[in-house]
Amino acid sequence: MIAAGMTLLGMFALAAAMPRHAPALLGAWERRVPAARLRIGGWALLAAALAATLAASDWPLALVTWGGVLPFSAALVLLGLTYDVRLARGAAVLGALAILVGLLR
């Protein structure tokens, strides 16, 4: 669950790092958060999600699950960018909640 949340947040950060999508996803925060930091943070979150997956006791199954969660996360952010930005922002909030629930469990 933690890896899925990190993947969602990583995809959101990578999308927000693009000049085309930053105004829609970040709004007023666009000027406060540099694109380079978002890009580095996005890739770091994806790498941390992979590391969390490999640290699982049943890592082969977790790796396959991570491989499925990765395009699903990208699709959620893409659908949010296509239809309604609130969906993409909601995906980021869902990712943060997934990390929180995974840490508390």
C-alpha positions in Angstrom: 0.0 0.0 0.0 2.9 2.3 0.7 4.5 1.6 -2.7 1.2 2.3 -4.4 0.9 5.7 -2.7 4.4 6.5 -3.5 3.8 5.6 -7.1 0.7 7.8 -7.3 2.6 10.8 -5.8 5.6 10.2 -8.0 3.5 10.2 -11.2 1.7 13.4 -10.0 5.1 15.1 -9.3 6.4 14.1 -12.7 3.3 15.4 -14.5 3.5 18.6 -12.4 7.1 19.1 -13.4 6.1 19.5 -17.1 5.5 23.1 -18.2 2.3 22.2 -20.0 0.7 20.6 -16.9 2.1 22.6 -14.1 -0.4 25.5 -14.2 -3.4 23.1 -14.1 -2.0 20.8 -11.4 -0.3 23.2 -9.1 -2.3 26.4 -9.6 -0.8 29.2 -7.5 2.0 26.9 -6.3 3.4 26.7 -9.8 5.9 29.6 -9.1 6.9 28.4 -5.7 7.9 24.8 -6.6 10.7 24.5 -9.2 10.2 22.0 -11.9 13.6 20.4 -11.3 12.6 19.6 -7.7 9.4 18.1 -8.7 11.1 16.0 -11.4 13.7 14.7 -8.9 11.1 14.1 -6.2 8.9 12.2 -8.7 11.7 9.9 -9.7 12.8 9.5 -6.1 9.3 8.5 -5.1 9.2 5.9 -7.9 12.6 4.5 -6.8 11.4 4.5 -3.2 8.3 2.6 -4.2 10.4 0.0 -6.0 12.7 -0.3 -3.0 9.7 -0.7 -0.7 8.4 -3.4 -3.1 11.7 -5.3 -3.1 11.8 -5.1 0.7 8.6 -7.1 1.0 8.7 -10.6 2.3 7.0 -11.9 -0.9 9.0 -9.6 -3.2 8.3 -11.5 -6.5 4.6 -11.0 -6.2 5.0 -7.5 -4.9 7.2 -6.7 -7.9 4.5 -7.9 -10.3 2.0 -5.8 -8.4 4.2 -2.7 -8.6 4.5 -3.3 -12.3 0.7 -3.2 -12.5 0.3 -0.2 -10.2 2.7 1.9 -12.2 0.6 2.2 -15.3 -2.6 2.5 -13.2 -1.1 5.5 -11.4 -0.1 7.1 -14.7 -3.6 6.5 -16.1 -5.2 8.2 -13.1 -3.1 11.2 -13.5 -3.6 11.2 -17.2 -7.4 10.9 -16.9 -7.3 13.8 -14.4 -5.4 15.9 -16.9 -7.7 15.0 -19.7 -11.1 15.3 -18.0 -10.9 17.2 -14.7 -7.8 18.4 -12.8 -9.6 17.6 -9.5 -9.3 13.9 -10.4 -5.5 14.2 -10.7 -5.3 16.2 -7.5 -7.5 13.6 -5.8 -5.2 10.9 -7.0 -2.3 12.7 -5.2 -4.4 12.9 -2.1 -5.3 9.2 -2.4 -1.6 8.4 -2.7 -0.8 10.4 0.5 -3.6 8.6 2.3 -2.3 5.2 1.1 1.1 6.0 2.5 -0.4 7.1 5.8 -2.6 4.0 6.1 0.3 1.8 5.2 2.5 3.3 7.8 -0.2 3.1 10.5 -1.0 -0.5 9.7 
